[in-house]
Amino acid sequence: MDTLLPLLFFMIMGLAVLAYSILDGFDLGIGMLLPLGNEAEKDRMIACIGPFWDANETWIVLGVGTLLIAFPEAHGRILTALYLPVTLMLIGLIMRGVAFDLRVKAGPDKKQRWNRVFFIGSLIASVTQGWMVGAYITGLKTDLQNTLFAALIAVLLPAFYIFLGSAWLMIKTEDDLFGKAVAWGRRSLLPMAGALLLISAATPLVSTTIAERWFTLPNAIGLAPIPLTCALVFAGLTGFFTRSTETLYRYAWVPFTGALVIGVMAAIGLFYSLYPYVVIDELTIWEAASATSSLQFVLVGVVITIPAIIGYSIYVYRIFAGKATDLDYG
């Protein structure tokens, strides 16, 4: 039990981060795409995420809460090192929340202002999340090479979110906006593939630990399915976007599913790269973990909380399934 509980909480934290990056990722992606729509399309784009985004952001609360409660020493180190990007991310998320409500209530002359705030908040949140991922992978080191790596991921992560946003719009929209979503998805596919390739190539250069895990035998053979799966998904999506409009509409779920598979593969690769560390090369899962009695106590809450979050999310997604309707606060 002393060995398994910290590992269980580490996996729960990883699951929460993955769920957030996929679910709130499409929220952020749509926010960054918002300026590309006309006025009516902007309302429909917001309507596509309106019922879901509160449930989506629950996952980041679960992830950070798990880090704080289960790995308090790692929480202190990580948030101390990432204080500025975390603060900026929270500012971005607050901007999105405020703009989401006020753009609907504002008059026509003020609506564009809140649209811009929503876009800027989405961009800030996406870029800072990329920076945090890059800094975390490098072990929170601040030398030039690792800082450049964090900056690289900060610039590239939004490409993944934009593709997710386009894919979600394909599922939820029709007519002209559907056509635009297809075009946005097609254009963002190559940048997303390039982003993943650059990150994969650069990561071993900034971490000898990760390089040894990925490029030594027999590890390289066992890990080969991860890049191969991603390559096949990218090839499949490239071919999919050449299909007729009817086919794209009928199978509109395919791009989002492809992005989900890529996200899961990336998460598995990251887990393998980091394990057994919470802070790479510094703190292992067991060194950073809270006392066993504390983890046992918290586990009771987790057993209740996670099914509740999953159940609520499933309920919301089922209730608001199908194409989005006009935004109305009645």
Buried (B, 14 or more C-beta within 10 A) or exposed (E): EEEEBBBBBBEBBBBBBBBBBBBBBBBBBBBBBBEEBEEEBBBBBBBBBBEBBEBBBBBBEBBBBBBBBBBBBBBEBBBEBBEEBBEBBEBBBEBBBBBBEBBBEBEEEEBBEBBBBBBBBBBBBBBBBBBBBBBBBBBBBEEEEBBEBBBBBBBBBBBBBBBBBBBBBBBBBEEEBBBBBBEBBBEBBEBBBEBBBBBBEBBBEBBEBBBEBBEEEEEEEEBEEBBEBBEEBBEBBEEBBEBEEEEBBEEBEBBBBBBBBBBBBBBBBBEBBBBEBBBBBBBBBBBBBBEEEBBEEBBEEBEEBBEEBEEEBEEBEEEBEEBBEEBEEE
